Amino acid sequence: MENKNYKRTLVTCALPYANGPVHIGHLAGVYVPADIYVRYLRMKGEDVLYICGSDEHGVPIAIKAQKEGCSPQDIVDRYHNIIKKSFSGLGINFDIYSRTSSKTHEENASKFFRKLYDEGKFIEKTSEQYYDEETKTFLADRYITGTCPRCGAEGAYGDQCEKCGATLSPDELINPKSALSGGELVKKETRHWYLPLDRYEGWLSKWILEGHKEWRPNVYGQCKSWIDGGLQPRAVSRDQKWGVPVPVEGAEGKVLYVWFDAPIGYISNTQELLPHTWEQWWKSEDTKLVHFIGKDNIVFHCIVFPSMLQAHGGYILPDNVPANEFLNLEGDKISTSKGWAVWLNEYLEQFPGQEDVLRYVLTANAPETKDNDFSWKDFQARNNSELVAIFGNFVNRAVVLTHKYFDGKVPAYGKSEPIDQEVLAQLPELKAAMEHYLDNYKFREALKEAMNIARLGNKYLADTEPWKVAKTDMERTASILNLSLQICASCAIAFEPFLPFSCEKLRNILNVGINAGQDHRAGEADSIAVNMYHEGEGAALHTGLSTEALILSWNRLGASDLLPEGHQLNKAQLLFSVIEDEVVDAQIARLEKIRAEREAAAKAAEAKVVTPQKEECSFEDFEKMDIRTATVLEAERVPKTDKLLKLTIDTGIDKRVIVSGIAEYYTPEEMVGKQICILANLAPRKIRGIESKGMILMARQHDGKMRFITPQETLVNGAEIG
C-alpha cells in the first residue's frame, strides 16, 4: 500500500487479560515496542493517541474467581491495578488505561452488537453443547477438562492440552468432565449468534492479501492461511454470567463472547478519554491506526475485528498490525500456570532503578521475526558490556573531562581535525537508519543504530585521547570535548524512545529538556494543548528546568550545535551500574527450583497413568498359560540388531533359547545369572533366523522403560506361577 500523509496516529496495545500480572513475554511482544513507537512519533512532534486497558471478561477469570471463593470483579480489580501500576513503573504511560468492565464499555459494546443485530449482520444457530447439571451451566471450552487424545495427559482443556500443545475441541477429550463441579457432562441444545466471516472473505482477501503486502511476513502469512482455508462463522455470544449481557430479548444468561467484546474496548477507552472528539480518531481517514499485538492475536485483529468494523460501517481500519513472535524464558515456553515467567511487578521490586535495563534487553532480543529467548546471563552481559561499558562509559568520560578541564562548561569548538568531520558525517547516516527502522517497526535494528552513536562517541574519545592532548594543546582538547558532548546530546535524543529513565538522567546531566509530544489527557474539555511548546516543535517535558532551557527534538539529532559554547553542565553521575553474578544467580536458582518442582510433579502425574484394563478372560483361558521361573545361563546380542538379545535359559524342564527385545534396557553381562519369569508354553517362532521358545514376562513403567518381573526369593527353576 502506498504511503499516505496522515494528520494523526492512533496506537492501540492488546488489552492484557486481568487474571494475572504482566510478564516479559507480554512486554517483548507488545508493550515495549509500542511504547518505543509512540515516544518516537511524539519526539517528532506528531499527533499521537496511545490507548490500552484491561480485558476483564471471559472464562478464565470466572474460573479463577470460583477457585478463590470471590467474585470475578474482585479478581479484575486486583490485577487491573497491578498491571496499570507495573506499566507506569516501566515508563509505559498510556493516554488512558481503562477496562472492559467499565460502564462506558458496557454501553458501547451493547450498542455495537445491537446495530449489527438490527441490521441482520448476524446469523442464529442452535447447537448441542456440554452442560453441567450440578451447576446448571453451559460450559465453554475452558470449563471442560479430560484426557488428551493426543498424548494421554490428564487435565487437558476443551480447547488445548497444555502438556503437548495440541489444539482440541471438547468433543475430542476422553472422559470429559466439568472444571466447575468435577461431575459428568450432558449435551443440551443452546442458541447463539454468529458473525458470518465467510461473507467477508472476498473483501478481506482484497484488503489484506492485495492491499497490505507490506505487513510482516508472520502477520500476512497467518491471514493468508486463514483466508485460503475458508472462513467460518464465529460465535459472538456465550452462555455465561460474567460479561456484557447480550442486549436482545430472549438472551437471558448470555453474554458477548470475549473476542467480540474486547477489541471494542479500544473504541470505548477512546470515548472515555475524549467523549467529544473521539470520532476523529476512529472515523477520520486522516488517522493512521496501528495495533500492537502478539502473534496469538493476529487473527482477531486482522480478520475478526476488521470484519466487525466493516459490518458496522463508519470506522477506519488498521494501517498496520506489527505482531511479534513469542519470547521464551531460559529455553522453555513461558507458562503463567506453571510459574515459568519473569513478572514485571516483581522485577520492578527486585531491580529498582534498572527499568531501562529490562527495556533494553527485551528490545535488543525482541522476537520480531522468530521466537526468541530471554536468559538472565544474557541480561547481565548486555547490561555490563553494552549499557555500562559503551553508552554509560562514553557519557561519563565526556562529562568528567569537561568538569576537569573546563569547570563543567561546554568548551568552544575551534581547532578541527579530519577525524571530527568523519565523525560528524556519520551522525546523519545513523539518524536516517534509525528513522527507516522505526518507521517500519524494526525496533531491534533501530536500537542497534542508537547504540552505534554511543559506540562512535566512545571510539572518538579513545582515538583522540583528550586527557593526553590536554598536556600540550587545550584548544584542541576543547574541540574534542565539545564534539563529544554534542554526541552525548544526540544520544539523549536517540535513546529516548528506548531508555526514557536513563535519558532523563542524561538530560539532567547535560542540563537540557526534550520535545516530548502532545498530551491528550485533558479531561472533559478535550483540550489537547496542555503543555508548553518550544518553537512550534512540540511539548516540553517537565524536568524542573526553566522555560528558557535548551530543548532537544528529534529533527536536531546529529547536529553539531545542540549544546552552545558556555552551556553549564551538571555534575556527572553513572547512567548504569554493573549487575553482579550473585544477582542473576539468584534469579536462575529460582527458575531452577520451579523447573525441578515442575518435573517432579510431571513424573508423579505420569506415574499415576495406568493402561486401561484389557477385555475379560475366563479362568480356563488363564489356566492354559504355563508361567514358570527360569535362570539365564548365557546372553549375547543378536547380530545387526539394536534391541535383541539371545538368551539361553534353564527352565527346570529343559534348556532353551528365547530371543527378547531388551537390549536397550539390559546388557548381556547384566542378564547372566538373573532369575526371571517366562511364559513357557508359547508357540515357538523364528526371530532373525533363531528359534525362540517362550516369552519373558516384563512390566512397562510410566516412562516407557521395561523391567523384569522376578521372584522376591530365589526359587527352583521351573516353579509354576499361578
N, C-alpha and C positions, 0 to 999 in steps of 0.2 A: 504494500500500500504506500502511495506517495506521501511524503511528509506534508503536514498541514500546520499552518501557523495558528496555534490555539491561544486564547486570551488567558486561560487559567487551567490548572491541573488539579483533578480530584484523585487523591491517593487513598485507597482502602486497604486495610490489612485483614486477613482471615480472622474472624471472630474466635478467640480462644475459648475452648469449652470449659465451663466453670465447674468442673468436678475435680480439679487438682491444680497445682501451681504450674507455671510455665517452666519448661526446661530448655537446655541448649539446642535441642533439635528444633523446637519451635523458633528459637531466636535465629539460628543459622538459616532456616528455611524461609522465614517470612519477615520477622520484625526488624532485625538489624539491617538487611538490605533496603527495606522500605524507608527506614529512618535515614540512611545514608542518602537515598534519592531525594527525600523531602528537604533535608538540610542543604544539599547541593543546589536544588532549584531556588530555595529561599535566598541563598547567598548570591545568586544571580539576580535577585530582585523580582522573581516571578511570583505570580499569584497562585498560592497553593492551599488546598484544604486537606487535612490529614485526619481520616476517620477510622475509628475502631470501637470495639465494645465486647462485652462478654456474651457468648452464646449460651443461653441458660435453660433451654428446654431439651427434651429428649429422654430416651430410656435410661442411659447410664446414670443420670442424675437421680431419677426416680428410684432406681435400684440402690444407689448409694445411700439415699435418704432412708429407705426401708431398713437397710442393714445397720445404720447408725441410730435408728429409732427417732428420727427427727423429720421435719418437713423438707420437701425439695427447696423451698425458699430459704431455709436455714443453710442448706448446702451452698446455693449460689451466692448468698450474701457473703458467706465466709470466703469463698475462693475469688469472687469478684474483687473484693478489697485487697486480697493478697496479690492478685495478678496486677491490678492497677498500680499498687504501691511498688511492685517489682519493676514494672516497665519504667516508671518515673526514676527509680533508683539507677537504672542503666542509661538514663538520659533520653528515653523514648517518651516524648511528651506529645500525645495526640491533641488536636484541637478539641476533640471530645472523645472520651472513653465512656460510653454508656452501656446499656444492657437490653437484652431482648425480653426481659420481664417487666420493662417499664410500661407505663400506661400509654405513652406516645406510640410505642411499638405495637402494642396490642391493637390499638385503634387503626394504625396504619396497615398492619398485616391483614386485619379483618376487611378493611376497605379494598385492599388489593385483591384478596380472594373473591370478595363479593362481586367486584366488577367483572372478573373473568367468569364467575359463575353465572351472573345475569346475562352475559353475552354468549353463553353456550360454549365457552372455550374448554370446559372440562367434559369428560365422559364419566358415567357412573358404571361401576362394575360390582357385582356380588360374587364373592368367592368364599371358599372354606378356609378358615384359619384356626390355629390352635387356640384352645380355650381352657383356662384353669378354673374348674368348677368350685374349687375350695375358696379361691379369692374372687370368683365371679368376674374374671378379667380375660379379655382377648390379649394374647401375648405377642408382642413384636419379637423380631428375631433374637435380640439380645436377652430376652427374658427366657429363652428356651435353651436348655443345655442337654448334652447327651454324649454318646461315644462317637468320636470322629470316624467316619467310614474310610478315611484315607490312612491314618496312622494308628488308629485304635486308642488314642488318648481319651481319657475321661475328662469331662468338664468342658468339652468343645461347645461354642456358642452356635446359635442358629444361623449366624452369618459368617462365622470364621472360626477356625481352630487355631488357637494361639501357639500351640506347640509346633505344628508343621506349616502353619501359614495358609492352609487351603481355604479358599472362598467356598462357603457352603450355603445351603438353604435348609430351613428347618426340616423339610421332608427327607433330607438325606441323613440326618442324625439317626444313630442306632439308640433305641430306648430313650426317646426324648422325654424330658421332664420339665416341670416349671421351676424356673430360678427363684420364683417368689415363695412357693409353698413346698417345693420338692416333690409334689404329687404328680400322678399320671395326668395326661392331657387327652382332651377330646377335640374333635373338629366341629366347628359350628359356622353357619353362614353369617357373613357380615358385609355391609355395603360401604364402598368408599369412592372418592372422587380421584380421577387420574388426569394428569396433563398429557395429552397425546403427542409426545415428542416426534412421532413418525410424521405428523403433519408439517413439522418444521424442518424436516430432513433436507429438502431441496434448498431452502433458504440458508440453513446452516452451512451446507456444502459450499454455496457461493460466497457467503460472508467470510468463512474461515479458510476453506481449502483453496479458494481463488483469491480472496482479499487479504489474507494475513499470513502469507508465506514467510514473513519476516519474524514470526513468533519463534520462540525457542524450539529446537527440534523435539524435545520431550513433550512440550505442550501441543505442538502441531501434530506430532505423530500419534499421541493418545486420542486427540479429537478425530483424526482421520480414521483411526481404528474403530472408534465407536460409530462414526457415521457410515463407514463402509460396511460395518457388520449389521446395519439396520437398527434404527432406534425403536424403542418400545415405550408404550405409555408408562408413566411413573406416578405412583400414588402420591397424593398431596394431603392425605388425611390419615389419622391413626386412631385406633381405639385406645384411648388413654385419658387420664385426668389432668396430668401436668403438661401445660402448654397453652397456646392460644386457641380458644374454643372455635370450632368451625361455625361460622356465622350464618347458618341456614336452619330452617325448621326441620325437625326430624334427625338432627345430628347430635343429639344429647350423648355425652360420653365420648365424643370425638374431638380431636384437636388437630391443628395443622401439623403436618409432618415436618420435622425439624429442618430438613434440607430445603423445604419451601419457605419456612418461617425465617430461618437465619439470614439469608442474603438480603431480604427486605430490611433487615436491621441496619444495613448501610444507609438506606434512604431515611429510615426512622431517626437514626442518630443525627443525620444532617438536618432534618426538620427540627429536632430538639435543640440543636445549636443555633440554627438560623431559620426561625419559623417564618420569616417574611421574605427571605431571598433564597431559600434552599433550591428552588426550581432552576436557577441559573446554573447550579452545579450538576443537576441531573437531567435537565431538559434542553439545555442550550448546546448547539453544535459547536460553539466556541470553547467548550470544555473538553479537555482530554481526561478520560477515565482510565486509571491504571489499577488493577487488582494485584496485590502481592499475596501469594498463597503458597502452600506446599503441594507436592505432586499428587497427594491423595485427594485434593480438592479441585483438580483440573476440570473434571467432567462437570461438576456443579457450577463452576464459574465460567466455563467456556461453552457449555451446551445447555444445561438446565436453566440457570439464571437468565442468560440472554433470551432463551425461548419464552420465559415468563415475561420479560420486559417487552419482547416483540408482541406477545399475545395481548399485553396490557395496552401498549402503544404510548407514544409520547416521551419515552425515555431514551437517553443516549446509550450506546453500547461500549464495552471496553475497547480502548485502543491497543492495549497490551496486557498480557497476564503472565508476568515473568515468574513462573513457578520454579522453585529449586527442587533438587532431589532430596534424599534423606541423609541425615548425619548419624553415623553410628558412634558408639562410645567404647573405646578400648577394644575394638574389633567385634563387638556384639551390637545387635539391634537395640536401640533404646526401647525400654519397656516400662511404662508407668506402673503397671500392675505388679511387676516384679521388682520395682525399686531401682531398676538399672537406668539411672539418669543423673544428670547434674542439674539440680533445681536452681532457678535464678534467685529466688528469695534466700536460699541457703548460701549461695555463692556470695551475695552481697553482704551477708553477715560475716562470712569467714574470710573474705578478701576486701576489707574496707579500703577505699582509696584506689582500688585496682579495677574499677569498672571498665576502663578503656582497654585493659589487657584482654579481657574476655571479648570485647567488641572487635579488637584487632585480630585475635586468633580465629574467631568464628568467620571473619571476613577473608582472612588470608587463606583459610582452609575451607571456604564455602563450597557446598555441594551444588555448584551451578550447572554442571553438565553430567555429573555422575554422583552416586552415593560416595560420601567421604567419611573420614574417621577423625574423631577427637580423642587425643590422648593427653594425659597430664604431663608426660615428659616433653611432648611437642609444645604444649602450652608454656612450660618453663623455658624451653630452648628459644622459642620465638620472642618471649619477653626479654630474656637475658642477652641474646645475641643480636636482636634487631631493634627492639624499642630502647633498651638501655644502651647497648654498645654503639648503635648508629645514630638514631634520632636524638635521644637524650644526651649522648656524649657530645654530639656536634653543637647543640644549643648551649650546653653548659660551658664548653670551652670558649665559644664565641663571646658569651656574656661575661664570663670570668675575666678573660683577657681584656675586654673593653673596660671593665672596672679597674683592672690593674694598671693599664696604661693611660686611660682617658677619663678616669673618675666616673665611669658609667654613662658617659655622653657619647652619642653616635659621632665618631670622628669624620673628618672631611675626606672625600674621595678625590685624590689629586694625582697621585703617581700611578699610572696604569701600566700593566704588563699584558702581553698577548694571552696569558692564561686566563686573565679576567674576562676578556672578550669571548674566549672559548666557553667559559662557564656561563656567561650571560646568554650566549646564543643557544644553549641547551634548555634554558628555562621555558621559553615559549613552546618548544617542541614537547616538553614534558606536560605542560598545561594542555596543549592540543590533544595529546594522547589520553590524558585523564578525561577530558570532555567527551572524546569519542567513546570511551568505555562506559562512562557514567550515563551518557545519553542512550546507550544500548544495553543498559542493565548488566554490565560486566564489572561488578564491583570488586571482585578479586583482582582483576587486572588493573583497575583504577588505583587500588591501594598500592600495588607494586610501583606504579609510576609516582605516587606521592612519596613512597619510601626512597625512590631514586633521587628525588630532590634532596632529601636528607643525606643520602649517600654522596651526592655531588658536593654538598657543603662539607661533609666530613673529609672527602678526598682533597678538596680545595685547601682546607686548613692544613692537612698533612703535607701537601705538596709545597705550600708557600711558607710554612713554619714561621708564623709571625713572632713567636717567642724568641727565635734566633735573629730574625730581621731587626727586632726592636733594639738590639745591641748596637746597630750601626745606622739604621735608617728609619726614623719614626714616621716620616711622611709616607713611606711605602707600607709600614705597619698599619697606619691609619686607613689606607686604601683597602688593605686586606680585610681588616675588621669591619669596615663599612660594608663591603660586599658580602661578608659572612653574615652580618646582621640583616641585610636585605634578604638573603636566602632564608634566614630564620623567620622573617616576616612572611615570606612565601609559604614556608612550612605551616605557619599558623593558619593560612588560608587553605592550603591543600589538604591538611589533615582534619580540618574542622568537621566535615561530614562523617568521618570515621571515628575520631577520637575527641569528642567535644569537651570532656573534662580536662584532658591534657592540654588542649588548645586554649582553654580558658586560663589555665595556669601559665601557659606560654605568653598569652596576650598580657597578662598581669606583669610578667617579667619585662616584656617589651613596652609596657605602658600604652597599649593601644586597645581599640574596640573593634567590633566586626559588624558587617552587614548581615543581619540575621533574618531578613524576610518579613512577611506580614503576619499579623496576629488576628485571627478571625473570632477569637473568643471574647466577644464584646457584649454579649447579653441580648436583651430584647430589642435594642435599637438596631441591631445588625450593623453597627458601625465598625468598620474594619481598619479605620485609620487611627489606631490607638497608640502607636509608638512614634517616637520622633524619627524623622527621616534626615538623611545626610546627603545633600546634593542630588536628591532625586534617585538615589541608588537603592533605597530600601530602608528598613527599620533598623535602628541601632540597638544592639543587645545591651541591656543594662549591666554594666560591670563596675559601677561605682566611680566611673570616670566622668569628667566634666563633658558638657556638650561640645566643647572645642577639641576634645581628644581626637587623635588620629583614628580613622575608621578604615578597616581593611575590607575590601569587597572582592568578589571572585574575578571580576574583569581586570583587577590590578595584579593578579597572581603573576609572578615572574618579573615585575617591574624592578628597576634598579634604584628607585627613589621612594620606596614605601616608607622608610624612616629618614626624615630630614636631618641634616647636619645639626648637631647640638641637642637633639632629642634626648631627654633623660630616661635612662632605663632604670627599672627597679632592681633589687638585689637578685642574684642568681639563686635558683633552687632546683633541685633534681626533679625532672618530669616523671621519671620512672625509677623504681627500686628493684634490685636483684631479688628473684624468688629463689629461696634456698631449697636444697634437696629434701629436707625434712618436711617442708610444707606440702610438696606434691607427693612424697612418700605416704603421708597420712591419708591423702585422697585415694591413692592407689590401694592402700591397705583396706580402706572402707569398701571399695568396689570388690576387692578380692574376697572379703568376708561375705558380701552379698552373693558373689558368684558361687562360693563354696556352699552356702546355705541353699541356694537355688538348685545346685547339682545334687545335693543330699536329698532335698525334697523330691526332685525328679526321680531319683533312684528308688526312694521309698514308695513313690506312686507306682513306678513300674513293677516293683516287687509285688504289688497287690493285684497286678493284672494276671488273671488266670485264664488259660484257654478254656472255652466252653466245653461242657461235658458231651461226650460222644453219644450216639444212639445206644439205647439199652441193648444188652445181650443176655441170653439165658445162661443159667448155671451150667447147662450142658455144653454151651459154646465155650465157656471158660474152662471146663474140665478137659477139653481137647488140647489145651496148651500145656506143654511139659516144660516147666521153668525150673532150672537146676543151677546149683553152684558149680563153678569151674575155676581153674587156675591157669594163667598164661605161662607157658613154658618158653616160647620163643616169639620174637616180634621183629618185623622188618618192613621197610617201606615198599610199596608196590611201585616198580619202576615206571617212570614217565607219568606219575600222578602226584598231586599235591596233598590229597586228603586221605588216601587209602593206606591202611596198614594190614599186613598179612600176619595173623596171629595163630600160633599152634597152641592148642589148649588141651588140658586134661579134664574130661568131664566126669571122671569116675566110672564112666561106661566105656569110653574109648578116648583115643587121642585124635583130634580132628583139626581142620583148618577153618577159620572164619575170617572173611575179609570185611573190614569195617572202616567207615569214613570218619575216623577220629584223629587223623594225623595233625590237624590244625589245633588240637587240644592237648594231645599227649605225644611224647617222643617214644620210639621203640624201647629205649632204655627204661623209661618210666613204667612201661607195661609189664615187663618181665617180672614174674612172681606175684602179680596182682591177682587177688581173687575177685571174680566177677559173677554176675548172674546172666544166664543165656536162655533164649527160647530154643530148646534142644531139638524139637520135632518140626521145625520149619523146613519146608521142602528145599532141597539143595538147589543152588543156582550158580552159574558161572559169571564171575566178575573179572574182567580183564584176563580171561583165559584161566582163572583159578577157581576151582570148585569151592564154594563157601557153603558150609553145612551148619546153619543156625544163625541166630542174631543176638548181639549183645544188648542187654537192657540198659538204657541210659535216660536221664532226666534232662530236659531243656530248661535252663534258667530264664528269668525275665530279660537278661542281657543277651540272650541268644546262645550262650555257651552251653556245651554238653558236659555232663558229669556222670560218672558211673554210679549205679545202684549196687552197693556192696554190703555183705552181711556185717552186722555190728561186731560179731565174733567170727574167728576163722572156723569154718566148718569143713567137714569132709567133702571132697569133690563128688558131685552127683547128688547132693542133698536136694530133695524136692521142695519147691516153694509153692504154697497154695493154701 
